[in-house]
Amino acid sequence: MTDRNDGTTLELPSDQEILITRAFDAPARLVFEAVTRPEHIRRWWAPRSRGEMTACSVDLRVGGEWRFAMQAKNGMNVEFYGTFREIDAPTRIVQTEIFAMFPDVVSVVTLTLTEKDGRTTLQSRVVYPSKDVRDQVIASGMEGGMRESYLQLTEVVRSLA
Amino acid sequence: MIATLAALAEPNRLRIVELLRDGPRAVGEISERLALRQPQVSKHLAHLKGAGLVAVRPVAQQRVYQLRAEPFAELAAWTERYRALWAERFDELDAVVDDLKRREKKKKGEPTR
């Protein structure tokens, strides 16, 4: 586990998972709103230091699609999309996640919001189709050297096909 | 990086690494502490040494193993880059959530008809 002063922790609970945890000083219903409404997502999903959000749509119902895209500062367009599988507002969402460059690689994200004394702990658990894919996602880090990482990921995906 | 992950992926090797976090140990001591046969421990230690995770030095008649810091620092740096992305996102999400809280307070503060 890595835990710095900013309170965001990353754990690798199994070979194919990443678990990210962060607490927010607000009730679950507000955190839920902030992570599901496009007008709010636009304000945080693409951190200012990294790029600009170019697409954001959310059809929040089971079977509905979501799509986020960001123009990274290194010029790359990074796009993710998926489908909602379970929605239990304001505590739980299960959705698929696909990185547009590799449409065959489907990950499953479970978001849980646990409220206690007015504070909410957000947990995002991503299950990747293999350990190799998970490791490449971490290695890419969404920044410098990303292109190389994606090229490596291409090879991983090819080897899985 | 890959050598580090592969070396740690074997449960008994991970147990050895965890034991060595408390300090250097001789092969016999590791074997005893973890209830593993000595030849098995020696095999795992050879693998860990090959991956650069441990160093060995002779002390009297014994071979004493200890962790090397570099591969673990590398592993931490590797996960840190990805974690940092989410940390940045969540810092901005804090501001969004604060605005929603303020908006809600304001609404509640308004007189109801």
Interface residues (C-beta under 8 A of the other chain):
Chain A: T2 R4 D6 G7 T8 T9 L10 L12 D15 I18 I20 R22 F24 D25 A26 L30 V31 E33 A34 V35 H40 R43 W44 W45 P47 R48 S49 R50 L122 S124 D135 V137 I138 A139 S140 G141 M142 E143
Chain B: M1 L5 A9 A76 W78 T79 E80 R81 Y82 R83 A84 L85 W86 A87 E88 R89 F90 D91 E92 L93 D94 A95 V96 V97 D98 L100 K101 E104
